[in-house]
Amino acid sequence: MAIEERVVNLEEVLARFIEQSNAILAANREDLAANRVHIAAIHAEVAEIRASNARTDRQLLQMQHQAEKDRQQAEKDRQQIEKDRQQAERDRKEFNKRLAEISDSMGTLIEDMVAPCGFKLAQAIFADQEAQTCGIRLKARHPANPGEMMELDLLAVGPTKALVVEVKRRIDAGKAEEYRRKLQRLPEFFPALAGKTVCAAVASVYLEPSVIAFLNRQKLYGIAMGEEVMEVVNLGQF
């Protein structure tokens, strides 16, 4: 009887063990299935991230290519603008040269281009004062010798300074020396200028850089056509 009871108890224990084992196995199977689903979801997310990165890389590459095209086009535009500017500068200088030749041949360079700027030119050269009077083609006879006459293309007079402008189509050492001798005799013909500081200038529509350097050595101001009006081209250079 005791043996039979032990057998029955053993069978019950074994049955419970099998039942618990089956329950554990079922739970493990569910966890495994859930893990597989989770892993699959992770793989899908990774694939989407890789695809998104690939799209971003393509977009960045396209943007880089477009930026390089834009840079190259901007450089071409800059070079074209510079060429246009240089051509415009050459055209302006050529126009000024031809205008100087025409005005010089017609004898109207002073009236047409220098005279309207007389006061401003004087102010630029005087620096510390303004001209009170300004005139063109001024003629004066020598008081002791009426047969001698001096003509000034432009004269601007301030309180202590006077600007004398000689309009020249071309200037060289001989003409510069002739102009200096003329300036030395200035007070003889224009006594009112005695005691004033005389600022001598040469005006032409266009002055070559070599001519400007020559004027600097001669301590003569150079006046030429600027962007719109006549300007002093060598202020502070001597």
C-alpha positions as CSV (number, residue, x, y, z in Angstrom):
1,M,0.0,0.0,0.0
2,A,2.8,2.4,0.9
3,I,4.5,1.6,-2.4
4,E,1.4,2.4,-4.4
5,E,1.1,5.8,-2.7
6,R,4.7,6.6,-3.5
7,V,4.1,5.7,-7.2
8,V,1.0,7.9,-7.3
9,N,2.8,10.8,-5.7
10,L,5.7,10.4,-8.1
11,E,3.4,10.4,-11.1
12,E,1.7,13.6,-9.8
13,V,5.1,15.3,-9.3
14,L,6.2,14.2,-12.8
15,A,2.9,15.5,-14.3
16,R,3.4,18.9,-12.6
17,F,7.0,19.1,-13.8
18,I,5.9,18.3,-17.4
19,E,3.1,20.9,-17.2
20,Q,5.5,23.6,-15.8
21,S,8.2,22.7,-18.4
22,N,5.6,23.0,-21.2
23,A,4.5,26.4,-19.9
24,I,8.1,27.6,-19.7
25,L,8.8,26.3,-23.2
26,A,5.6,28.0,-24.5
27,A,6.7,31.3,-22.9
28,N,10.2,31.0,-24.4
29,R,8.7,30.4,-27.8
30,E,6.6,33.6,-27.4
31,D,9.6,35.6,-26.3
32,L,11.6,34.3,-29.2
33,A,8.9,35.2,-31.7
34,A,8.7,38.7,-30.1
35,N,12.5,39.1,-30.4
36,R,12.4,38.1,-34.0
37,V,9.7,40.7,-34.7
38,H,11.8,43.3,-32.8
39,I,14.9,42.4,-34.7
40,A,13.1,42.6,-38.0
41,A,11.8,46.0,-37.1
42,I,15.4,47.1,-36.2
43,H,16.6,45.8,-39.6
44,A,13.9,47.8,-41.3
45,E,14.8,51.0,-39.5
46,V,18.5,50.5,-40.3
47,A,17.6,49.9,-43.9
48,E,15.5,53.1,-43.9
49,I,18.4,55.1,-42.3
50,R,20.8,53.8,-44.9
51,A,18.4,54.8,-47.7
52,S,17.9,58.2,-46.2
53,N,21.7,58.7,-45.9
54,A,22.1,57.7,-49.5
55,R,19.4,60.2,-50.6
56,T,21.1,62.9,-48.5
57,D,24.5,62.1,-50.0
58,R,23.1,62.3,-53.5
59,Q,21.5,65.7,-52.6
60,L,24.7,67.0,-51.1
61,L,26.6,65.9,-54.2
62,Q,24.1,67.6,-56.4
63,M,24.4,70.7,-54.3
64,Q,28.2,70.6,-54.5
65,H,28.1,70.2,-58.3
66,Q,25.6,73.1,-58.5
67,A,27.7,75.3,-56.2
68,E,30.8,74.6,-58.3
69,K,28.9,75.5,-61.5
70,D,27.7,78.7,-59.8
71,R,31.2,79.5,-58.7
72,Q,32.6,79.0,-62.2
73,Q,29.8,81.1,-63.7
74,A,30.4,83.9,-61.1
75,E,34.1,83.8,-62.0
76,K,33.3,84.0,-65.7
77,D,30.9,86.9,-65.0
78,R,33.6,88.7,-62.9
79,Q,36.2,88.2,-65.7
80,Q,33.7,89.6,-68.2
81,I,32.9,92.6,-66.0
82,E,36.6,93.3,-65.6
83,K,37.1,93.0,-69.4
84,D,34.2,95.4,-70.0
85,R,35.6,97.8,-67.4
86,Q,39.1,97.7,-69.0
87,Q,37.5,98.2,-72.4
88,A,35.4,101.1,-71.2
89,E,38.5,102.7,-69.7
90,R,40.4,102.3,-73.0
91,D,37.4,103.7,-74.8
92,R,37.2,106.7,-72.4
93,K,40.9,107.4,-72.8
94,E,40.7,107.1,-76.6
95,F,37.7,109.4,-76.6
96,N,39.5,111.9,-74.4
97,K,42.5,111.9,-76.8
98,R,40.3,112.5,-79.8
99,L,38.3,115.1,-78.0
100,A,41.6,116.9,-77.1
101,E,42.7,116.8,-80.7
102,I,39.3,118.2,-81.9
103,S,39.1,120.9,-79.2
104,D,42.8,121.8,-79.7
105,S,42.3,122.1,-83.5
106,M,39.2,124.3,-82.9
107,G,40.8,126.3,-80.1
108,T,38.0,125.7,-77.7
109,L,39.6,123.3,-75.2
110,I,39.8,126.1,-72.5
111,E,36.2,127.2,-72.9
112,D,34.8,123.7,-73.3
113,M,36.6,121.8,-70.5
114,V,39.0,123.8,-68.3
115,A,37.1,127.0,-67.6
116,P,34.0,125.4,-66.0
117,C,36.2,123.7,-63.5
118,G,38.5,126.7,-62.7
119,F,37.3,127.4,-59.2
120,K,37.3,123.7,-58.2
121,L,40.7,123.1,-59.6
122,A,42.1,126.1,-57.7
123,Q,40.5,124.9,-54.5
124,A,42.1,121.5,-54.9
125,I,45.5,122.9,-55.5
126,F,45.3,125.8,-52.9
127,A,43.9,123.4,-50.3
128,D,43.8,126.1,-47.6
129,Q,41.8,128.8,-49.5
130,E,39.4,129.4,-52.3
131,A,39.9,131.4,-55.5
132,Q,38.1,134.7,-55.5
133,T,38.4,135.4,-59.2
134,C,38.9,133.1,-62.2
135,G,39.2,134.0,-65.9
136,I,40.4,132.6,-69.2
137,R,42.4,134.0,-72.1
138,L,43.6,136.9,-70.1
139,K,45.9,139.3,-72.0
140,A,48.2,142.0,-70.6
141,R,50.7,144.4,-72.2
142,H,54.0,145.0,-70.6
143,P,53.8,148.4,-68.8
144,A,57.3,149.5,-70.0
145,N,57.1,147.9,-73.4
146,P,53.6,148.0,-74.8
147,G,54.7,145.9,-77.8
148,E,55.1,142.9,-75.5
149,M,52.0,140.9,-74.5
150,M,51.4,137.9,-72.3
151,E,48.3,135.7,-72.5
152,L,47.3,133.3,-69.7
153,D,44.9,130.5,-70.7
154,L,43.4,130.4,-67.2
155,L,44.1,132.4,-64.0
156,A,42.5,131.8,-60.7
157,V,43.4,134.2,-57.8
158,G,43.0,133.6,-54.1
159,P,44.0,135.7,-51.1
160,T,47.7,134.6,-51.1
161,K,47.9,132.1,-54.0
162,A,47.4,132.2,-57.8
163,L,46.8,129.3,-60.2
164,V,48.1,129.7,-63.7
165,V,47.1,127.1,-66.2
166,E,48.7,126.6,-69.6
167,V,46.7,124.4,-72.0
168,K,49.0,122.1,-74.0
169,R,48.3,119.4,-76.4
170,R,51.8,118.0,-75.7
171,I,54.4,118.9,-73.1
172,D,58.2,118.2,-73.3
173,A,61.3,119.6,-71.6
174,G,61.6,122.5,-74.1
175,K,58.0,123.6,-73.6
176,A,58.2,123.2,-69.8
177,E,61.3,125.5,-69.8
178,E,59.5,128.0,-72.0
179,Y,56.6,127.9,-69.6
180,R,58.9,128.5,-66.6
181,R,60.5,131.5,-68.2
182,K,57.0,132.8,-68.9
183,L,56.1,132.4,-65.2
184,Q,59.2,134.2,-64.1
185,R,58.0,137.3,-65.9
186,L,54.4,137.0,-64.7
187,P,54.6,139.9,-62.2
188,E,55.8,142.2,-65.0
189,F,52.6,141.8,-66.9
190,F,50.3,141.2,-64.0
191,P,51.5,143.3,-61.1
192,A,48.6,142.3,-58.9
193,L,50.2,138.8,-58.6
194,A,53.4,140.1,-57.0
195,G,53.9,138.6,-53.6
196,K,51.4,135.7,-54.2
197,T,52.5,132.1,-54.4
198,V,52.1,131.0,-58.0
199,C,50.9,127.4,-58.6
200,A,51.7,126.5,-62.2
201,A,49.7,123.8,-64.0
202,V,49.5,122.2,-67.5
203,A,46.1,121.1,-68.8
204,S,45.2,118.6,-71.4
205,V,42.3,116.2,-71.9
206,Y,44.6,113.2,-71.3
207,L,48.1,113.0,-69.8
208,E,50.1,109.8,-70.2
209,P,51.7,108.4,-67.0
210,S,55.1,109.2,-68.4
211,V,54.0,112.8,-68.9
212,I,52.7,113.0,-65.3
213,A,56.1,111.7,-64.0
214,F,57.8,114.5,-66.1
215,L,55.5,117.1,-64.6
216,N,56.3,115.9,-61.1
217,R,60.0,116.4,-61.8
218,Q,59.3,119.9,-63.1
219,K,57.0,120.6,-60.1
220,L,54.1,121.4,-62.4
221,Y,50.5,120.3,-61.7
222,G,48.9,118.2,-64.3
223,I,45.2,118.7,-65.1
224,A,43.3,116.1,-67.2
225,M,39.9,114.7,-67.8
226,G,38.6,112.6,-64.9
227,E,35.5,110.5,-64.8
228,E,33.3,113.5,-65.6
229,V,35.2,116.7,-65.3
230,M,38.8,118.0,-65.4
231,E,40.8,117.0,-62.3
232,V,44.3,117.5,-60.9
233,V,46.1,114.2,-61.5
234,N,49.2,114.6,-59.4
235,L,48.2,116.2,-56.1
236,G,50.7,115.6,-53.4
237,Q,53.2,113.9,-55.8
238,F,55.9,116.5,-55.5
